[in-house]
Amino acid sequence: MLDYKGIPYKRTELLPVISKGVLRAMGFPGVTVPAIKLDDGRKVQGSLEISRELERIRPEPPLFPTDPAEREKVEGAERWAEQVPQARARQLIWWAMKRDRTPLVSFAEGAKLPVPIGIAIKTAAPIVEISGRVNGADDANVRMALAAMPEMLEYADRLIADGVMGGDQPNAADFQLAPSLRLMMTMEDLLPIIGGRPCGELAIRLVPHFPGHIPSVFPSAWVRQAAGEATV
């Protein structure tokens, strides 16, 4: 969204879990990311809050329609994308990382972490374990997330077909959904399920490069459910 609006920024990358203490030390009221500090010193956290603040300080190009009814639709889609695809993407990724931390290196491409990447990866076990618990990345939740994948993707495609998302000019809902889908598409099991759909094409258009790669990791029956195939 910052790039889209042409707002210059400096990005600071934090390690999961440890970020909570860092944000507090920096004076942010909460412990979640994304978080931004504006030129006037104000601090804003959460993607929904940030999209509205960016719209206020730089109205053009817009993230929301001017028509109230159309804006309500975009805001609803934005909330859904924040609550559903984002949460499920985190569950799936942390579940996979708990089984094999090797792919963490691929996600660190281009990262500027406060410690050397090699050390960060070698000492990541506690972070991965805590992040998995925080995000509910257990077998039951992950299997439910995969089983609900067809419904989630169909809903996203329907929003695109209805013109709420996926227009020539991206909006806040597009920017909310695309990164979560792109994160899921770093997983070999999910890339063919998401990639050819309208929502997958939207994700690639808005986030053409997303570092990271996770080899096939889910049980085949779970993957078939994610693809909408009947299982016994």
C-alpha positions as CSV (number, residue, x, y, z in Angstrom):
1,M,0.0,0.0,0.0
2,L,2.9,2.4,0.7
3,D,4.4,1.6,-2.7
4,Y,1.0,2.0,-4.4
5,K,0.5,5.5,-2.8
6,G,4.1,6.5,-3.5
7,I,4.9,7.0,0.2
8,P,8.7,6.6,0.9
9,Y,9.5,4.4,3.9
10,K,12.2,2.5,5.7
11,R,11.4,-1.1,6.5
12,T,12.5,-2.7,9.8
13,E,12.2,-6.5,10.0
14,L,11.7,-8.2,13.3
15,L,11.9,-11.8,14.4
16,P,8.6,-13.4,15.4
17,V,7.8,-13.5,19.1
18,I,10.8,-11.3,19.9
19,S,9.0,-8.6,18.0
20,K,6.4,-8.2,20.7
21,G,9.0,-6.9,23.2
22,V,10.7,-4.8,20.6
23,L,7.5,-3.0,19.7
24,R,6.8,-2.3,23.3
25,A,10.3,-0.9,23.7
26,M,9.7,1.3,20.7
27,G,6.6,2.8,22.3
28,F,3.9,1.1,20.3
29,P,0.7,0.5,22.2
30,G,0.3,-3.1,21.0
31,V,2.5,-6.0,20.1
32,T,1.3,-6.8,16.6
33,V,2.7,-6.2,13.1
34,P,2.5,-4.5,10.7
35,A,3.2,-1.4,12.6
36,I,4.3,2.0,11.2
37,K,5.7,5.2,12.7
38,L,4.7,8.3,10.8
39,D,6.8,11.4,10.2
40,D,4.9,13.2,12.9
41,G,5.7,10.5,15.5
42,R,2.3,8.9,15.6
43,K,2.2,5.1,15.7
44,V,-0.3,2.9,13.9
45,Q,-0.7,-0.8,14.1
46,G,-2.7,-3.4,12.2
47,S,-3.3,-3.6,8.5
48,L,-6.9,-2.3,8.7
49,E,-5.9,0.7,10.7
50,I,-2.9,1.4,8.5
51,S,-5.0,1.3,5.2
52,R,-7.3,4.0,6.6
53,E,-4.4,6.1,7.9
54,L,-2.7,6.0,4.5
55,E,-5.9,7.0,2.9
56,R,-6.1,10.0,5.2
57,I,-2.6,11.3,4.7
58,R,-2.4,10.5,0.9
59,P,-5.9,10.2,-0.7
60,E,-4.6,9.5,-4.2
61,P,-4.5,6.9,-5.6
62,P,-7.4,5.7,-3.4
63,L,-7.6,2.5,-1.5
64,F,-11.4,2.8,-1.0
65,P,-14.2,3.8,-3.4
66,T,-15.8,7.2,-2.8
67,D,-19.4,5.8,-3.1
68,P,-20.4,4.8,0.5
69,A,-22.2,1.6,-0.6
70,E,-19.2,0.4,-2.6
71,R,-16.8,1.4,0.2
72,E,-18.8,-0.7,2.6
73,K,-18.3,-3.7,0.3
74,V,-14.6,-3.2,0.1
75,E,-14.3,-2.7,3.8
76,G,-16.2,-5.9,4.4
77,A,-13.9,-7.8,2.0
78,E,-10.9,-6.3,3.7
79,R,-12.1,-7.5,7.1
80,W,-12.8,-11.0,5.8
81,A,-9.3,-11.2,4.2
82,E,-7.7,-10.1,7.5
83,Q,-9.7,-12.5,9.6
84,V,-9.9,-15.7,7.4
85,P,-7.1,-16.1,4.8
86,Q,-4.5,-14.4,6.9
87,A,-5.2,-16.5,10.0
88,R,-5.2,-19.7,8.0
89,A,-2.0,-18.9,6.1
90,R,-0.2,-18.4,9.4
91,Q,-1.6,-21.7,10.8
92,L,-0.5,-23.6,7.7
93,I,3.0,-22.1,7.5
94,W,3.8,-22.6,11.2
95,W,2.5,-26.1,11.2
96,A,4.9,-26.9,8.3
97,M,7.8,-25.1,10.0
98,K,7.3,-27.2,13.2
99,R,8.0,-30.3,11.1
100,D,10.9,-29.0,9.2
101,R,12.6,-25.6,9.9
102,T,14.9,-26.0,6.8
103,P,12.6,-23.8,4.6
104,L,13.1,-20.9,6.9
105,V,16.2,-20.0,5.0
106,S,14.3,-19.5,1.8
107,F,11.9,-17.0,3.5
108,A,14.9,-15.0,4.7
109,E,15.8,-14.0,1.1
110,G,16.6,-10.2,1.2
111,A,15.8,-9.9,4.9
112,K,17.8,-7.5,7.1
113,L,17.4,-9.1,10.5
114,P,19.1,-7.8,13.7
115,V,21.1,-11.0,13.9
116,P,22.9,-13.0,11.1
117,I,20.4,-15.2,9.2
118,G,22.4,-18.3,9.9
119,I,22.2,-17.8,13.6
120,A,18.5,-16.8,13.4
121,I,17.7,-20.1,11.7
122,K,19.8,-22.3,14.0
123,T,18.1,-20.8,17.1
124,A,14.6,-20.7,15.6
125,A,13.2,-23.8,17.3
126,P,11.6,-21.9,20.4
127,I,10.3,-19.2,18.1
128,V,8.7,-21.7,15.7
129,E,7.1,-23.6,18.6
130,I,5.7,-20.5,20.3
131,S,4.5,-19.0,17.0
132,G,2.8,-22.3,16.3
133,R,0.9,-22.3,19.6
134,V,0.0,-18.6,19.3
135,N,-1.5,-19.2,15.8
136,G,-3.2,-22.4,16.7
137,A,-1.1,-24.4,14.3
138,D,-2.1,-27.9,15.5
139,D,-3.3,-30.9,13.5
140,A,-7.0,-30.3,14.1
141,N,-7.0,-26.6,13.1
142,V,-4.8,-27.1,10.1
143,R,-6.9,-30.0,8.8
144,M,-10.0,-27.8,9.2
145,A,-8.2,-24.9,7.4
146,L,-7.4,-27.1,4.5
147,A,-10.9,-28.6,4.3
148,A,-12.3,-25.1,4.2
149,M,-9.9,-24.0,1.4
150,P,-12.4,-24.6,-1.4
151,E,-15.0,-22.4,0.2
152,M,-12.5,-19.7,1.0
153,L,-11.1,-19.6,-2.5
154,E,-14.6,-19.7,-4.1
155,Y,-15.6,-16.7,-1.9
156,A,-12.5,-14.8,-3.0
157,D,-13.2,-15.5,-6.6
158,R,-16.8,-14.4,-6.1
159,L,-15.7,-11.1,-4.7
160,I,-13.5,-10.6,-7.8
161,A,-16.4,-11.6,-10.2
162,D,-18.7,-9.1,-8.4
163,G,-16.1,-6.3,-8.9
164,V,-15.5,-5.8,-5.2
165,M,-11.9,-6.9,-5.7
166,G,-9.5,-7.4,-8.6
167,G,-10.2,-4.2,-10.6
168,D,-7.6,-2.4,-12.7
169,Q,-7.0,-0.1,-9.7
170,P,-6.3,-2.2,-6.6
171,N,-8.0,-1.4,-3.3
172,A,-7.5,-2.1,0.4
173,A,-9.2,-5.5,0.1
174,D,-6.9,-6.6,-2.7
175,F,-3.8,-5.6,-0.7
176,Q,-5.1,-7.4,2.3
177,L,-5.8,-10.7,0.5
178,A,-2.9,-10.9,-1.9
179,P,0.0,-11.4,0.6
180,S,-1.9,-14.2,2.5
181,L,-2.5,-16.1,-0.7
182,R,1.0,-15.6,-1.9
183,L,2.3,-17.0,1.4
184,M,0.1,-20.1,0.9
185,M,1.4,-20.4,-2.6
186,T,5.0,-20.8,-1.3
187,M,3.8,-24.3,-0.3
188,E,4.1,-26.9,-3.0
189,D,0.9,-28.6,-1.9
190,L,-1.2,-25.4,-2.3
191,L,0.4,-23.7,-5.3
192,P,-1.5,-25.7,-7.9
193,I,-4.8,-25.3,-5.9
194,I,-4.6,-21.5,-5.7
195,G,-2.4,-20.5,-8.6
196,G,-4.8,-20.9,-11.6
197,R,-7.8,-19.3,-9.9
198,P,-8.8,-15.6,-10.3
199,C,-7.8,-14.9,-6.7
200,G,-4.4,-16.6,-7.3
201,E,-3.8,-14.5,-10.4
202,L,-4.7,-11.4,-8.4
203,A,-2.2,-12.4,-5.7
204,I,0.6,-12.9,-8.3
205,R,-0.3,-9.5,-10.0
206,L,0.0,-7.6,-6.7
207,V,2.8,-9.6,-5.2
208,P,4.9,-10.9,-8.1
209,H,7.8,-12.0,-6.0
210,F,7.3,-13.6,-2.6
211,P,10.4,-15.4,-1.1
212,G,10.1,-18.8,0.4
213,H,9.4,-22.4,-0.6
214,I,8.0,-25.3,1.4
215,P,8.2,-28.7,-0.2
216,S,5.1,-31.0,0.0
217,V,4.4,-31.5,3.7
218,F,0.7,-32.2,4.2
219,P,-0.9,-35.7,4.3
220,S,-2.3,-36.5,0.8
221,A,-5.8,-36.8,2.2
222,W,-5.7,-33.3,3.6
223,V,-4.4,-31.9,0.2
224,R,-7.3,-33.6,-1.6
225,Q,-9.7,-31.9,0.8
226,A,-8.0,-28.6,0.1
227,A,-8.5,-29.3,-3.7
228,G,-12.2,-30.0,-3.1
229,E,-11.8,-33.7,-3.8
230,A,-13.9,-36.2,-1.9
231,T,-12.1,-38.3,0.6
232,V,-13.1,-41.5,2.4
